[in-house]
Amino acid sequence: MGKQIMLTVASIAIAAYSYGQSKNLTTINVTDARKGQVPKPEPSKHKHHEAIVYRTSGKDGAYYKLVYYQKENDSMNYHAALYTSKDDMDKAAYSWNKDTIAVRIYNTSTKKEIKFRALGKGATSSMITD
């Protein structure tokens, strides 16, 4: 029980730190890929800690696909996270805390937003919603 509480406290602290890094915040447009396919990730064409958010569509509404790049063992790698929402989002902002990316996808007019964190290592990707 004590270890679970420590992990929860650590997770909350990491989330607060990640979202609080406004000086390292990068804001991007959401790329509309509803009429085509999301391009295949090309790590060699991207920088360490670069991210792209695509809006795609499916039977359940809009999907927002985050593709993020990070250097691992001297080579560039990519990871992805997928979030479903019926809301129309046009901007995204992200910041990094080591190898964890904190993401906010939002609509500049309605102020609706999605927040989550993602972490990738090797062939594994994880996503934590807030």
Phi, psi and omega in degrees: 000317180299322180292322179297317180297317179298318179295319179296314178298318179295319179297318178296317180296318178296317179298315180297318179295315182298314182285342182272002184272058184297331179291339177255015184283131176247128180251134181224161172279148172282128180275123181279114180241025183291332182265358180215196179259154173291129180301149176294132179299137178235089184306326183293344181262006184233161181264159174303131178067029172268148180220151177225139176243127179249142171256123177237175179231156179207185183294336181263006181120210183275145173242137175248117182253120175265126172243123182230147188244141176207150180279130178224123179052049176066015174223151180280135179231163175231157176222166181217154174221146183235133180228133179260133177205143176275351181281148178269114181249141182239347181227159174218148175227142180214156174216161183243143169232097187061245180252024175248128179256129175259127187235140173231117176252130189211166176256123184291337180272310185272345182070009174292148183209160175236137176230137174200168175237150179222150181218131178231145177207121181062235180265010184248138174230141178230151179224137179236120178269149180256000000 
